[in-house]
Amino acid sequence: MTKSLIAVAILSASCLAQAADDRGAFIIAAYGDSTTAGVMSSGGKNIITPGNEMAYLQKLLQSKYGSEIEVKNHGVPGAQAAELLYNKGKEDPSGWTERMANSDAKLILLNYAINDARHFYFKDKNAHLESPEEYGRIMTALVKEAKAHNKLVVLQEPNPICGKVERWNVWPYVYQLNEVAKAQGVPIVKQWTAIKAQRNWQSAMSPDCIHPSETLYQQKAQQTFDVISANFGKQLSQPGS
């Protein structure tokens, strides 16, 4: 075999191996707010901690199912669900439709509610105001569109908040999210419920009482891992299928 043919053979093998790796990947795309991004308050400032929920979730999943599992963190501090469905104040689902059509993710995680409640409480003029019922409608639309593009979907309750920010009244949004999960037949991670059940759970929050500590982010990751594994363990075990 000539040197040129050997080079071609090596290159072809490399390309085939890369293609096989791409086909074998199981991508999870996580959409949400600052608690998805991994924000913590520290020393009076907000930082994004490397020890966030999605980073730890990826470690847990890879430990059980292999290195082909990847969690892509699309969390945006300050984000609310409406931003995925509205464009410049007008209902325009094309952005989310296009995102789902072009997404390489097999599973979509959705974590919104805290900012949705905050904007509605303050009646912020520069935000799409989401009552709990409007939030439920938006989350339903997001789930339906993801499913229409053959995505698996998992919803996440927000973590509870404490102190002065409790007046934002997030609970009705948690209730609506559970109603969406039931109506659409998708799993939900009961973060709010599980954390609230812990004695003195407030001590596991960052000083701002909005964002979790790293320890609580790890707990959230474990709860999300448990729900994903219980519902989609077979798919995770066969990422190329």
C-alpha positions, 0 to 999 in steps of 0.5 A, spaced: 500 500 500 502 506 498 503 512 503 498 516 500 493 510 500 495 509 508 494 516 509 487 516 506 485 509 510 488 512 517 483 519 515 477 515 513 478 511 520 479 517 524 472 520 521 468 514 522 471 513 529 469 521 530 462 519 527 461 513 531 462 518 537 457 523 535 452 518 534 453 515 540 452 521 545 446 522 549 446 530 550 441 533 555 440 540 554 438 544 561 434 550 560 433 555 566 434 561 570 440 562 575 439 556 579 440 552 572 446 556 571 449 555 578 449 562 581 451 563 588 451 569 592 458 570 596 461 576 599 455 580 597 456 578 590 453 573 585 458 568 582 457 562 578 460 556 581 463 550 578 460 545 583 453 547 580 447 542 579 448 541 572 456 539 572 454 534 578 449 531 574 453 530 569 458 526 573 453 522 576 450 520 569 457 519 566 459 515 573 453 510 571 452 510 564 459 512 561 462 518 558 457 519 552 453 522 557 453 530 556 449 535 560 449 542 556 447 548 561 443 553 558 441 556 564 441 564 564 441 568 570 434 572 571 431 568 565 423 566 565 420 561 561 416 566 557 423 568 554 423 562 550 416 563 547 416 570 546 420 575 541 420 582 543 414 582 547 409 578 542 408 571 542 412 568 537 414 560 538 418 560 532 425 561 536 423 555 541 421 551 535 427 552 531 431 551 537 428 544 538 429 542 531 436 544 531 438 541 537 442 535 538 439 533 545 435 527 546 433 530 553 430 537 555 430 539 562 426 545 564 427 549 570 423 556 571 418 559 576 422 564 580 423 570 576 416 568 573 413 569 580 418 575 581 416 579 575 409 578 576 409 580 583 413 587 582 409 588 575 415 589 571 413 593 565 419 590 561 418 583 562 412 579 560 408 578 566 406 571 567 400 569 572 401 562 575 396 560 569 399 564 564 406 560 566 402 553 566 400 555 559 407 557 557 410 551 560 405 546 556 407 550 550 414 548 551 413 541 553 409 540 547 414 543 542 420 539 545 416 532 544 414 534 537 421 534 535 422 527 539 425 530 545 424 526 552 422 532 557 423 532 564 421 538 568 424 541 575 420 544 580 424 550 583 428 550 589 424 554 595 426 561 597 426 564 603 427 571 607 424 577 604 423 574 597 418 569 600 413 574 598 414 573 591 409 567 592 413 562 588 408 556 590 402 557 585 407 556 580 410 550 583 403 547 583 402 549 576 408 546 573 406 539 577 399 540 573 403 541 566 407 534 568 401 530 569 397 533 563 403 532 558 405 525 561 412 527 563 416 526 569 418 532 574 423 533 579 420 535 586 425 540 588 421 544 592 417 539 595 424 535 597 428 541 600 422 544 604 421 537 607 428 538 610 429 541 617 432 548 617 433 547 609 434 555 609 441 554 612 443 550 606 441 556 601 446 562 599 446 568 603 441 571 598 436 566 600 434 565 593 440 561 590 442 554 593 449 553 596 454 548 593 451 542 598 444 544 596 446 544 588 449 537 589 442 535 593 438 537 587 443 534 582 442 527 586 434 528 585 434 530 578 439 524 577 434 519 580 428 522 576 432 521 570 435 514 571 428 512 573 424 514 567 430 513 562 435 509 564 434 504 558 435 510 553 441 512 557 444 505 557 443 505 549 445 512 547 446 510 540 439 508 539 
